[in-house]
Amino acid sequence: MRHLKFLSFCLVMVMVLGTLAGCGGGGNQAPAAKPGDKAPAAGSGPAKVIKIGVLGDMSGPSAQLGDMERKAVENAVEEKNAKGGIKGAKIEYIVADDNANPQKSRDAIEKLIESDRVLLVFGPVNSTAGASTQVVSNQKKVPQVTPITAASRLTENQPYYFRVGALADRYQMKTLADFAAKTRGFKKIAVLHDANVTELGCLPTLRLT
């Protein structure tokens, strides 16, 4: 079900790329005209390819999530391209594997934006990777959409970082805590967590619940 929801969202975002392309984003667009420049030759026009990035764990401990993300984008792109693309421009997606490693994820998104010139990045799928990449996407003003990361802090004051599909941890923890305390009557709760995401994930939220 989540896969289908993300696929639908991918289709919407792919359509938005048409607007981004028209606003001077990445891709294969020509630079803006300067005073005195000659008019473009007949038949020339906007870029014929619009690039997007797919960033996630494709070979590490959360590869199943990364594979779902990749397939959703792949299906959305194929469907849109079969209908003529966006204003005649075909969509190309570039996959980057971060192996669930925050530094690799940051290096990957920098390459996607700087070298591959993508207009939009889907992913990553891990909260630690999201924390390391959102700095780049906000600095470069390139929209970044993640279907999995749930850490609430990732979207605080981050205008170019969007989360869809995954329920924010503040809601997950409140629901679980209410169930444990009110429904089951538990007095103590143990939390098994990744030490790398302690300050990003559920533990700070649980303390406030």
C-alpha positions in Angstrom: 0.0 0.0 0.0 2.8 2.4 0.9 4.5 1.5 -2.4 1.4 2.5 -4.3 1.1 5.8 -2.4 4.7 6.7 -3.1 4.2 5.8 -6.8 1.3 8.2 -7.0 3.3 10.9 -5.3 6.2 10.3 -7.7 3.9 10.9 -10.6 2.8 14.2 -9.1 6.3 15.3 -8.5 7.4 14.3 -11.9 4.7 16.5 -13.3 6.0 19.4 -11.1 9.4 19.0 -12.8 7.9 20.7 -15.8 7.5 23.8 -13.7 11.0 23.5 -12.2 12.5 23.1 -15.6 10.9 26.3 -16.7 12.3 28.1 -13.7 15.9 27.5 -14.7 16.7 24.4 -12.7 19.2 21.7 -13.6 19.0 19.3 -16.5 20.4 20.1 -20.0 19.0 23.6 -20.3 20.8 26.4 -22.0 22.0 29.4 -19.9 19.8 32.4 -19.7 20.1 34.8 -22.6 22.2 38.0 -22.1 21.6 41.4 -23.7 23.0 41.4 -27.2 22.8 37.6 -27.6 21.5 36.4 -30.9 18.1 34.7 -31.0 18.2 30.8 -30.9 18.2 29.0 -34.2 14.9 27.7 -35.5 13.9 24.4 -34.1 15.9 24.9 -30.9 14.0 24.7 -27.6 13.9 23.4 -24.1 15.9 20.5 -22.9 14.9 17.1 -24.2 15.9 15.3 -21.0 14.9 16.1 -17.4 17.0 14.4 -14.8 16.0 13.3 -11.4 18.0 11.4 -8.7 17.1 8.3 -6.7 19.2 8.1 -3.6 19.0 5.3 -1.1 20.4 2.1 0.3 20.5 -0.3 -2.6 22.9 -2.9 -1.2 23.1 -2.5 2.6 21.0 -3.3 5.6 17.9 -1.5 4.4 18.2 -2.4 0.7 14.7 -3.7 0.6 13.4 -0.1 1.3 15.8 1.3 -1.3 14.7 -1.2 -3.9 11.0 -0.2 -3.3 11.9 3.4 -3.7 13.8 2.8 -6.9 11.0 0.7 -8.4 8.3 3.3 -7.5 10.3 6.0 -9.3 11.1 3.7 -12.2 7.4 2.9 -12.7 6.3 6.6 -12.4 9.0 7.7 -15.0 8.1 4.9 -17.4 4.4 5.8 -17.2 5.1 9.5 -17.7 7.5 9.0 -20.6 5.1 6.7 -22.3 2.7 9.6 -22.4 5.2 11.9 -24.0 7.2 13.1 -21.0 6.9 16.6 -19.7 6.2 19.1 -22.5 8.0 16.8 -24.9 11.0 16.3 -22.6 11.8 12.7 -21.5 12.6 12.0 -17.9 15.8 10.2 -16.9 16.4 8.9 -13.4 19.9 8.3 -11.9 20.3 5.9 -9.0 22.8 6.4 -6.3 23.5 3.8 -3.6 24.5 5.2 -0.2 24.7 1.8 1.6 22.8 3.4 4.5 26.0 5.4 5.2 25.5 9.1 6.0 28.8 10.3 4.5 28.2 8.2 1.3 24.7 9.7 1.1 26.0 13.2 1.3 28.7 12.5 -1.3 26.1 11.0 -3.5 23.6 13.9 -3.4 26.4 16.3 -4.0 27.3 14.4 -7.2 23.7 14.1 -8.3 23.2 17.9 -8.0 26.6 19.2 -9.0 27.7 16.7 -11.7 24.5 15.0 -12.9 22.5 18.2 -12.7 19.3 16.7 -11.4 16.2 18.8 -10.7 14.9 16.7 -7.9 16.2 14.0 -5.5 14.0 11.1 -4.2 15.4 9.6 -1.0 17.3 8.6 1.1 15.5 6.0 3.2 17.4 6.3 6.4 17.1 9.1 8.9 20.8 9.5 9.5 21.3 9.7 5.7 18.5 12.3 5.5 20.2 14.4 8.2 23.4 14.5 6.2 21.9 15.2 2.9 19.3 17.8 3.8 22.0 20.4 4.3 23.1 20.0 0.7 19.6 20.1 -0.8 18.7 23.2 1.1 22.0 25.0 0.2 21.5 24.1 -3.4 17.8 24.7 -3.3 17.0 21.4 -4.9 13.8 19.7 -3.7 14.5 16.4 -1.8 11.6 14.0 -1.2 11.9 11.0 1.1 9.3 8.2 1.4 10.7 6.5 4.5 12.6 8.6 7.0 10.5 9.3 10.0 12.6 11.5 12.3 10.5 14.6 13.0 13.5 16.9 13.1 14.4 16.3 9.5 11.6 18.6 8.3 12.0 21.4 10.9 13.0 24.6 9.2 14.1 22.7 6.0 12.1 24.2 3.1 13.6 21.9 0.5 13.2 18.6 2.4 9.9 16.8 2.2 8.7 13.5 3.8 5.8 11.4 2.4 4.6 8.0 3.3 6.3 7.5 6.6 4.5 8.7 9.7 6.6 11.1 11.7 8.1 9.6 14.9 6.3 12.1 17.1 3.0 10.4 16.2 4.4 6.9 16.2 5.8 7.3 19.7 2.7 8.9 21.2 0.5 6.1 19.8 2.8 3.4 21.2 3.2 5.1 24.5 -0.5 5.6 25.0 -1.2 2.0 24.1 1.5 0.7 26.5 0.5 2.9 29.4 -3.3 3.3 29.0 -4.3 0.1 27.3 -1.8 -2.4 28.7 -1.0 -0.6 31.9 2.7 -0.9 31.6 4.8 1.3 33.9 8.2 0.8 32.2 9.1 0.9 28.5 12.4 -0.3 27.0 13.6 1.2 23.7 15.9 -0.6 21.4 17.4 1.9 19.0 20.3 2.7 16.7 22.9 4.8 18.7 23.6 6.8 15.6 20.1 8.2 15.5 19.3 8.7 19.2 18.9 12.4 18.9 17.1 12.2 15.6 14.7 9.4 16.1 12.1 8.2 18.6 13.9 8.5 21.9 13.7 12.3 22.4 10.0 12.1 21.3 9.3 9.3 23.8 10.8 11.4 26.6 8.3 14.2 25.8 5.3 11.9 25.6 
